[in-house]
Amino acid sequence: MTDIHRGTDESIAEQRLRLASLEACEERIRSLREQECDLEVEHIAAQAALHSTASRLQPNIDGALAVGIGRSLEVRRRLEAQRRKAEPGHGIRSSGGRRERDGLRAGHAALQTWLETPGPRKPGAMAAAAKVALLIAIVVTVWAAIAIHPALLLLLVVVAGPVSFMTGRGQDADWRRVGARRRFAATGLADIDAWDEENVRGRLLELESLLAAMDRDGQDNNGADVSHADPVDAEALAGQIVAADQKIASGLAAAGLTLADAQGETGDWLRLVARADRAHESLERVKSERQRSRAEAAELKDQLLRYLHSHGVKPTEQPDTAVAIAERLDRFSESR
């Protein structure tokens, strides 16, 4: 093998390493794009739930302070879940958490049904005409039965059935919405001030947010294999809980709130603030990482294309992806 061929082989080997880096880059970009889409949905849902709750509570708290308190409350909830999990018989006592989750799911299902059911409609001209027609048909049929034969009263069944159906259209939807409201009330959740689409949709997003938070907590606490996990240091965990309580109390005092406020709807709002902030932070981080990966891929691609161009390898009609560049590199390698 001549020195020229040896140099070319080494150069091709370098390009193949560069190509492998480009393929890894493109795969990472695809994965980051999928994450970005998921995070965009999460961010929109978090913002919608937060807006709905804020419009109802109208809290007057500094944004950064609310985020700090909300995150501290989330940390406190996780620590408390770890403490319960470490106690003997924790699985039996966890039924309360299951009941809470079941209540949220039942409320969510009821609101979903309410939204999916068409709203009540005012009687139209057809319904009014049907009522008039029914009245005329009854009068005419009764007169005919008296004047001609009583058996003609049977015609009332033929006439009244379809007309009654037309006048009763839409009532089933009304009853479905009434039933959905009663099922929601039976869950014990706070009632909705005004049962219109905007408020119901806002509460639906709020319940979705709370269920998502509970699911995340469950994954955090149950994702590990308990049988092989290190025993929980109860004393250290208790210390972390005390520290979290102190941090929460300090933040609440700075916001002019009490611990009782954090246990009600205000506490839910603070957690939603933290969720929205976390979603925004994660989304921006993934966007930044994808931008860096795209810049890295563009540099690798430029180096590969310049190499192929310098050796007279003609471009193809395909986009300059890693797959297309690999085909051109293989063609050049086989043509030597």
matplotlib code that plots the C-alpha trace (Angstrom):
import matplotlib.pyplot as plt

x = [0.0, 1.4, 1.8, -1.0, -3.4, -2.4, -3.0, -6.3, -7.3, -6.4, -8.3, -11.4, -11.1, -11.1, -14.2, -16.0, -15.3, -16.6, -19.6, -20.3, -20.3, -22.7, -25.1, -25.0, -25.6, -28.6, -30.1, -29.6, -31.3, -34.3, -34.6, -34.3, -37.0, -39.4, -38.5, -39.1, -42.6, -43.5, -42.2, -44.1, -47.3, -46.5, -45.6, -48.9, -50.9, -49.1, -49.7, -53.3, -53.9, -52.0, -54.0, -57.3, -56.4, -54.8, -58.0, -60.0, -57.7, -56.1, -53.0, -50.7, -47.3, -44.0, -43.4, -39.9, -41.0, -44.0, -41.8, -39.5, -42.3, -43.9, -40.7, -40.2, -43.7, -43.0, -39.8, -41.7, -44.3, -41.6, -39.9, -43.1, -43.8, -40.4, -41.1, -44.4, -42.8, -40.1, -42.7, -44.0, -47.3, -47.0, -48.9, -52.1, -52.0, -51.4, -55.1, -55.8, -53.6, -55.4, -58.8, -57.6, -56.3, -59.5, -61.5, -59.4, -59.9, -63.6, -63.8, -61.7, -64.0, -67.1, -65.7, -64.6, -68.1, -69.6, -67.3, -67.9, -71.7, -73.2, -74.6, -78.4, -80.0, -83.0, -86.0, -85.9, -88.6, -88.9, -89.6, -92.3, -93.9, -93.9, -95.8, -98.4, -98.7, -99.2, -102.0, -103.8, -103.4, -104.9, -107.9, -108.5, -108.1, -110.4, -113.1, -112.7, -113.0, -116.3, -117.7, -116.6, -115.2, -113.5, -110.7, -109.3, -107.9, -105.1, -103.7, -102.6, -99.9, -98.6, -98.7, -97.7, -94.6, -92.4, -93.6, -92.9, -89.4, -88.8, -89.9, -87.8, -84.5, -81.7, -83.1, -80.8, -77.7, -79.1, -79.5, -76.0, -74.6, -76.7, -75.5, -71.9, -72.3, -73.8, -70.9, -68.4, -70.2, -70.1, -66.3, -66.1, -63.9, -64.4, -67.3, -66.8, -68.0, -69.6, -70.3, -69.3, -66.8, -63.9, -64.2, -64.8, -61.9, -59.7, -60.6, -60.1, -56.5, -56.0, -57.0, -54.8, -51.9, -52.6, -52.9, -49.6, -47.9, -49.2, -48.0, -44.6, -44.4, -45.5, -42.8, -40.1, -41.0, -41.9, -39.5, -36.6, -36.5, -37.4, -36.0, -32.5, -32.6, -30.5, -32.5, -33.8, -31.9, -34.9, -33.0, -31.5, -34.9, -36.5, -33.8, -34.5, -38.3, -37.6, -35.3, -38.0, -40.7, -38.5, -37.8, -41.6, -42.5, -39.9, -41.2, -44.8, -44.0, -42.3, -45.4, -47.7, -49.2, -49.6, -49.1, -52.9, -52.9, -50.3, -52.7, -55.6, -56.1, -53.3, -50.9, -52.2, -51.6, -48.0, -47.3, -48.7, -46.4, -43.5, -44.7, -45.0, -41.5, -40.0, -41.6, -40.3, -36.8, -36.8, -38.1, -35.4, -32.7, -33.7, -34.0, -30.5, -29.1, -30.7, -29.3, -25.8, -26.3, -27.5, -24.4, -22.2, -23.9, -23.6, -19.9, -19.4, -21.5, -19.6, -16.2, -17.5, -19.0, -15.8, -13.8, -16.1, -16.0, -12.3, -12.1, -14.6, -17.5, -20.6, -23.6, -26.9, -30.5, -31.1, -30.7, -27.3, -28.1, -25.7, -27.3, -26.8, -23.2, -22.4, -23.6, -21.3, -18.4, -18.9, -19.1, -15.8, -14.1, -15.2, -14.1, -10.4]
y = [0.0, 3.4, 6.3, 8.1, 5.2, 4.8, 8.5, 8.3, 5.3, 7.1, 10.1, 8.0, 6.4, 9.9, 10.8, 7.7, 8.6, 12.1, 10.5, 8.3, 11.5, 13.1, 10.2, 10.3, 14.1, 13.7, 11.0, 13.2, 16.1, 13.9, 12.8, 16.3, 17.4, 14.8, 16.0, 19.6, 18.7, 17.0, 19.9, 22.4, 20.6, 20.4, 24.1, 25.0, 22.8, 24.2, 27.8, 27.1, 25.5, 28.3, 31.0, 29.3, 29.0, 32.5, 34.1, 32.5, 33.2, 36.4, 36.0, 39.0, 37.3, 38.0, 35.5, 34.4, 34.0, 31.9, 29.7, 29.1, 28.3, 26.0, 24.0, 23.7, 22.3, 19.8, 18.8, 18.5, 16.3, 13.9, 13.8, 13.0, 10.2, 8.7, 8.9, 7.1, 4.5, 3.8, 3.1, -0.5, -1.1, 1.9, 0.1, -0.1, 3.6, 4.6, 4.0, 7.6, 8.7, 6.3, 7.7, 11.2, 10.2, 8.3, 11.5, 13.6, 11.1, 10.9, 14.7, 14.8, 12.3, 14.2, 17.5, 15.7, 14.4, 17.9, 19.4, 16.7, 17.1, 19.7, 22.7, 23.4, 24.9, 27.1, 25.6, 26.4, 27.1, 23.4, 22.5, 25.2, 24.1, 20.5, 21.5, 23.4, 20.4, 18.1, 20.2, 20.4, 16.6, 15.8, 18.1, 16.7, 13.0, 13.4, 15.1, 12.3, 9.6, 11.2, 11.8, 8.7, 5.9, 5.6, 3.4, 6.6, 7.5, 5.0, 7.5, 9.6, 7.1, 7.4, 11.2, 12.0, 9.7, 11.4, 14.9, 14.3, 13.0, 16.2, 18.4, 16.5, 16.6, 18.1, 17.3, 14.2, 16.5, 18.7, 15.6, 14.4, 17.7, 17.7, 14.2, 15.2, 18.1, 15.8, 13.3, 16.1, 17.3, 13.8, 13.8, 16.4, 18.7, 22.5, 23.5, 25.6, 29.2, 29.4, 26.2, 27.6, 26.1, 28.4, 27.7, 24.0, 23.6, 25.5, 23.3, 20.2, 21.4, 22.0, 18.5, 17.1, 19.1, 17.7, 14.1, 14.5, 15.7, 12.7, 10.4, 11.9, 11.5, 7.9, 7.2, 9.0, 7.0, 3.6, 3.5, 1.9, -1.7, -1.5, -5.0, -3.9, -0.3, 1.0, 1.3, 4.9, 6.9, 7.9, 10.5, 12.1, 12.1, 13.7, 16.4, 17.1, 17.4, 19.9, 21.9, 21.9, 23.0, 25.9, 26.9, 26.8, 28.7, 31.4, 31.8, 31.9, 34.5, 36.6, 36.3, 37.2, 33.6, 31.0, 27.2, 26.8, 28.8, 26.3, 23.4, 24.8, 26.1, 28.6, 25.7, 24.1, 27.4, 27.6, 24.1, 25.1, 28.1, 25.8, 23.3, 26.1, 27.4, 23.9, 23.2, 26.5, 25.8, 22.3, 23.5, 26.2, 23.7, 21.2, 24.0, 25.2, 21.7, 21.0, 24.3, 23.2, 19.8, 21.3, 23.6, 20.6, 18.6, 21.5, 21.7, 18.0, 18.0, 20.9, 19.1, 15.9, 17.8, 19.7, 16.5, 14.9, 18.0, 18.2, 14.6, 15.3, 13.3, 14.7, 15.6, 13.8, 15.2, 13.9, 16.2, 16.2, 13.9, 11.4, 8.6, 10.4, 11.5, 7.9, 6.7, 9.2, 8.3, 4.6, 5.4, 7.3, 4.5, 1.8, 3.9, 4.2]
z = [0.0, -1.0, 1.4, -0.4, 0.1, 3.7, 4.3, 2.6, 4.7, 7.8, 6.7, 5.9, 9.4, 10.9, 8.9, 10.0, 13.6, 12.9, 11.2, 14.2, 16.3, 13.9, 14.1, 17.9, 17.7, 15.5, 17.7, 20.7, 18.9, 18.1, 21.7, 23.0, 20.5, 21.9, 25.5, 24.4, 23.0, 26.3, 28.4, 26.2, 26.9, 30.6, 30.7, 29.0, 31.4, 34.4, 33.3, 32.6, 36.0, 37.7, 35.9, 36.9, 40.6, 40.7, 39.2, 41.9, 44.9, 43.7, 45.9, 46.5, 46.9, 45.3, 42.4, 43.5, 47.1, 46.0, 43.9, 46.9, 49.2, 46.7, 46.1, 49.9, 50.2, 47.5, 49.3, 52.6, 50.9, 49.5, 52.9, 54.6, 52.1, 52.8, 56.5, 56.1, 53.9, 56.4, 59.2, 59.8, 58.1, 55.9, 53.1, 55.2, 56.2, 52.7, 51.9, 52.9, 50.0, 47.7, 48.7, 48.0, 44.6, 43.8, 44.8, 42.4, 39.6, 40.2, 40.1, 37.0, 35.3, 36.2, 34.9, 31.7, 31.2, 31.8, 29.2, 26.6, 27.0, 24.7, 26.5, 26.8, 23.7, 23.5, 21.8, 18.2, 15.6, 14.9, 18.5, 18.7, 15.5, 16.8, 19.9, 17.8, 15.5, 18.5, 19.9, 16.5, 16.0, 19.4, 18.7, 15.3, 16.4, 19.4, 17.1, 14.5, 17.3, 18.5, 15.0, 13.2, 15.3, 18.8, 17.3, 15.6, 19.1, 18.3, 15.8, 18.8, 19.4, 15.9, 15.9, 19.5, 19.6, 17.0, 17.9, 21.6, 20.7, 18.7, 21.6, 24.1, 22.2, 24.1, 27.5, 27.8, 27.5, 30.3, 32.6, 31.8, 32.9, 36.1, 36.8, 36.3, 38.7, 41.3, 40.9, 41.3, 44.5, 45.9, 45.8, 48.5, 46.4, 46.5, 44.3, 41.2, 41.5, 38.1, 36.0, 32.6, 30.2, 31.2, 34.9, 34.5, 32.1, 34.5, 37.4, 35.2, 34.5, 38.2, 39.1, 36.3, 37.9, 41.3, 40.0, 38.1, 41.2, 43.2, 40.4, 40.5, 44.2, 43.9, 41.3, 43.4, 46.5, 44.9, 41.9, 43.8, 44.8, 48.5, 49.2, 48.2, 49.4, 52.2, 55.5, 56.0, 58.6, 60.7, 62.7, 59.6, 57.9, 60.9, 60.8, 57.2, 57.9, 60.7, 58.4, 55.7, 58.2, 59.3, 55.7, 54.9, 58.1, 57.2, 53.7, 54.8, 57.4, 54.7, 52.5, 55.4, 55.5, 58.1, 58.1, 57.9, 54.6, 53.2, 53.9, 51.9, 48.4, 48.9, 49.4, 46.2, 44.4, 45.8, 44.5, 41.1, 41.0, 41.7, 39.1, 36.5, 37.3, 37.2, 33.9, 32.5, 33.8, 32.4, 29.0, 28.7, 29.8, 27.1, 24.5, 25.3, 25.2, 21.8, 20.5, 21.6, 20.0, 16.7, 16.6, 17.2, 14.5, 12.1, 12.7, 12.2, 9.1, 7.6, 8.2, 6.5, 3.5, 3.0, 3.1, 0.5, -1.7, -1.6, -2.9, -5.7, -4.3, -5.9, -3.7, -3.9, -4.0, -0.5, 2.6, 4.1, 7.0, 8.6, 6.6, 3.3, 4.2, 5.1, 1.7, 0.0, 2.2, 1.4, -2.4, -2.2, -0.2, -2.7, -5.7, -4.6]

ax = plt.figure().add_subplot(projection="3d")
ax.plot(x, y, z, "-o")
ax.set_aspect("equal")
plt.show()
